[in-house]
Amino acid sequence: MKSKSETEIEFKKSKTTMKAFLRSFLMPTLIGKSLVLYFGINYSLSPDEGYGYGLAASIAFTFCSLVLFAWKYRNHEEL
């Protein structure tokens, strides 16, 4: 049976891990989705002004960010 201090240490460790987990998932997701929306709306309004390149780059950024997130936590145990 675990002592109270060991339980508190595990709780604090899982809490900080959860914060890092959420931060590394939400920030690229929110930034990537914002870029996709911005370039997608502008590309649909004026397709000849080069917004397609920004849209492609923002989709690639979003995809790479999510792949890096999955790779970073590939061996992580469930919380």
C-alpha positions as CSV (number, residue, x, y, z in Angstrom):
1,M,0.0,0.0,0.0
2,K,1.3,3.5,-0.9
3,S,1.9,6.1,1.6
4,K,0.2,9.5,1.5
5,S,3.3,11.3,0.3
6,E,3.8,8.8,-2.6
7,T,0.2,9.3,-3.6
8,E,0.6,13.1,-3.5
9,I,3.7,13.0,-5.6
10,E,2.0,10.8,-8.2
11,F,-1.0,13.1,-8.3
12,K,1.3,16.2,-8.8
13,K,3.3,14.4,-11.5
14,S,0.1,13.3,-13.3
15,K,-1.3,16.9,-13.0
16,T,1.8,18.5,-14.5
17,T,1.9,15.8,-17.2
18,M,-1.7,16.5,-18.1
19,K,-1.0,20.2,-18.4
20,A,1.9,19.6,-20.7
21,F,-0.2,17.1,-22.7
22,L,-3.0,19.6,-23.1
23,R,-0.7,22.5,-24.0
24,S,1.2,20.5,-26.6
25,F,-2.1,19.3,-28.2
26,L,-4.2,22.5,-28.0
27,M,-1.8,25.2,-29.0
28,P,-0.8,23.7,-32.5
29,T,-4.4,22.7,-33.0
30,L,-5.9,26.1,-32.3
31,I,-3.2,28.0,-34.2
32,G,-3.4,25.5,-37.1
33,K,-7.1,25.7,-37.3
34,S,-7.1,29.5,-37.2
35,L,-4.6,29.6,-40.1
36,V,-6.6,27.1,-42.1
37,L,-9.8,29.1,-41.6
38,Y,-8.1,32.4,-42.4
39,F,-6.4,31.2,-45.6
40,G,-9.4,29.0,-46.6
41,I,-11.9,31.9,-46.4
42,N,-9.5,34.3,-48.2
43,Y,-8.8,31.6,-50.9
44,S,-12.5,31.0,-51.5
45,L,-13.1,34.8,-51.8
46,S,-10.2,35.5,-54.1
47,P,-8.5,32.3,-55.5
48,D,-6.1,34.1,-57.8
49,E,-4.2,36.1,-55.1
50,G,-2.0,33.4,-53.6
51,Y,-4.0,32.3,-50.6
52,G,-3.8,28.7,-51.8
53,Y,-0.2,28.6,-50.9
54,G,-0.9,29.8,-47.4
55,L,-3.8,27.3,-47.1
56,A,-1.5,24.4,-48.2
57,A,1.2,25.5,-45.8
58,S,-1.3,25.8,-42.9
59,I,-2.7,22.4,-43.6
60,A,0.8,21.0,-43.7
61,F,1.6,22.8,-40.4
62,T,-1.5,21.4,-38.7
63,F,-0.8,17.9,-40.0
64,C,2.9,18.0,-38.9
65,S,2.0,19.4,-35.5
66,L,-0.5,16.6,-34.8
67,V,2.0,14.0,-36.0
68,L,4.7,15.4,-33.8
69,F,2.2,15.4,-30.9
70,A,1.4,11.8,-31.5
71,W,5.1,10.9,-31.8
72,K,6.0,12.7,-28.6
73,Y,3.4,10.8,-26.6
74,R,3.6,7.4,-28.4
75,N,4.9,5.5,-25.4
76,H,3.0,7.4,-22.8
77,E,0.9,5.4,-20.3
78,E,-2.7,6.4,-19.8
79,L,-3.3,9.0,-17.1
